[in-house]
Structure formats: structure tokens, C-alpha cells
């Protein structure tokens, strides 16, 4: 407990934290500025040492395994307390002691050949369909929603996200569209139904593929939407438009150049692509060790500075970049609230450990978007300069008229 105590004394500048160690002894840490007030309990001496050595991995593990519990507040409050004290990018030297060795492991884990990509996707996305149904919207959009007003529901915000992306694609009836990493197929169905285009959706998740294909049958869109279990590297045919939402995080830094070369090679000469991805406003750093181990193996969140060189080398024009700031924090808050409302059902599907793991994941993700520099990038790409309108007015016009989310929701 000595090492952890020394770290907490130096770390807590806002709020206050009471820690009860394995012997029941109370340790109190109070910052000079107001902030959250929490009480936690550590149930072994070993867990205190492990958290002190590498909190980025062992804090989450301690909560998952029940070795760390909260007497006052919840895990979101604890992570909020830590991240507001750690500051920008959570790069405080006190919590990075274990990063040196981890960087070597992370570097080699960024290589994502096809076989590893398939395995990594299955780890997260091939969980029970019943589970995701509990907290996602009706279209199973498992990515950042777009909140135009504070009172927007999750369902409306997700429709607004799809309409916003569709508007940026400047679609024309009858065009061929590729959805890279189509998930459960919601975006592909939205485009096919509301923009009268033909969409090919590719995924590496067998569960997602089966769901998407069945949903297309139920909605009468099977002739306009084609879902495939395919790696993007194996796509050969040409498309007028390419969209990718929440997949680029799984590409891996060593494959960025290959990814954008592929996008260029399968776009028609007047083609447009829209990449929607989580990013960071901070400088490049390894994926959080706990997230890498338990949630998204092979995942990585890049800054724009790491993405743009590969786009430039591929010979694509960056025609628009939008940074969505707190939209994902609001999305995660909605997911977390729904998750807690249905936590008894989650426990029936899995167990208490799984519930704590996902509670930690959703909480850690939300505080990262609020306090630690995570954002969402929407990067629009084109092969030619003249194939899109010269101003961004067309995006708003399409959203308000042809793809109005409120009208679509009411239909």
C-alpha cells in the first residue's frame, strides 16, 4: 500500500478519495480543488501493489475480479476522479511506469493479417445477439451518434448520424456503395432505403453477418443490400462511394498505407469515401492495456497526424474533416444507462464478472471522451477535386430535405 499511497498523494489535486486497505486501515487523499468524493476498498495487499505498478491494466482487472469495490460512488465516478486529475491524454508519469515494457508487446500486436483480424473481431462482436439488443438502438448502431440537441434520444441521434454521413457522401440514385465494417447492417439498410442506392456491406463477424442478412429479408431490402463475410483487402470490384464507420480503429498502424491504397483502387474516378473513426487530440500512444486485453484486441486510436500521411501517399484528396467532440460521450452515457437498466438480464446471459467488465469499459470510454482527449473524426476523401460542391451547404440541405431524420423516424 505504501507505493500506491505515495502515488495518490501526488495525484489527487481535485476532489477527495478514501481508500480502505486489505487490513481495514483508512487512507485519505484530498486535493486543494473541489471535485468528486469517493470511498474504495482494496481486498488484498497484492492488488494495491499491482495497481501502483501499472494502473492502466490492473485497475480494471481489480474491479472485474471484485478485488476493488466502492463504498461510496461507482466505477464511473472513480474513473472520472482519476482522469480529471491525470489531465490531457492521461499522460501523468505516475501512471505510466509499466508502459515501457508494454510498448513492445503493443507494437507487434498492431500487425493485423487477415487471420488475426478475423479472430480479433470475433472476440468482441460475436457476443450474444441478446446482449447487444439490450443497450443499442433499434438499428444496432455501435458507434458514435450525432446529437443536434441535448434532448435528442439515442434513436434519433443515431438516425441523425447516418443521415449526416449519407449527406457527406453526396449520393445519387442507383450508385454502388461499399460499407467497410458494416456491423449489423444498419447503415447499409439506411442508405439503400432512403437514398435509393445499392450497398455491399462487408464484415468479419459471423454473428453480425447472419443478423444483417436476416434483417435485410425482413425489411424487403435483400435486392438492394448484399452482406458478405469479407476482408476489405479482398474486395476487387469498383464502387461509386465507400463508407466506413467504426472500423478504422481495427486496421492497425502498419496497415494504414495498404488500407488507403485499397480505398483508392476500388473507388470509381468520381468516387467519394467517408471514414468515421475514433481518434485522439493527443500525440500517438499505445492502446490502453486493459482495453487491448479484454475488449478490443488489435485496436488502436490514432491522431490525425498519424492518418493523414497515408492518405496523402495513396493519392487521395482530403475534401472535408469534421471533429465530433462530446457526441460519443453522450452516446456512451446512453448505452451505460441502458446497460444498468438491464443488468439483471446481462447477468443471466453471462455473470457478475462480465457485468463489471462492461461497466468498467463503458465508464472508462465515456470519461476518456470527456476528460482525456478522445474525439471522433469524419474524414471525407475523393479522387478528384471537382466531384463535390464547393461549399459545405449541401450537407445541411440534404439532411434537412432528402434525408430528414425526424421525417424518417416518423414514417
Buried (B, 14 or more C-beta within 10 A) or exposed (E): BEEBBEBBEEBBBBBBBBBBBBEEEEBEBBBEEEBBBBBBBBBBEEBBBBBBBBBBBBBBBBBBBEBBBBEBBEBBBBBBBBBBBBEEBBBBEBBBBBBEEBEEEBEEBBEBEEEBBBEBBBEBBEBEEEBBBBBBBEBBBBBBBBBBEEEBEBBBBBBBBBBBBBBBBBBEEEBBBBBBBBBBBBBBBBBBBBBEBBBBBBBBBBBBBBBBBEBBEEBEBBEBBBBBEBBBEEBEEEBBBBBBBBBBBBBBBEBBBBBBBBBBEBBBEEBBBBBBBBBBBBEEBBBBBBBBBBBBBBBBBBBBEBBBEBBEEBEBBBBBBBEBEEBBBBBBBBBBEBBBEBBEBBEEBBEEEBBBBBBBBBBBBBBBBBBBBBBBBBBBBBBEEEBBEEEBEBBEEBBBEBBBBEBBEEE
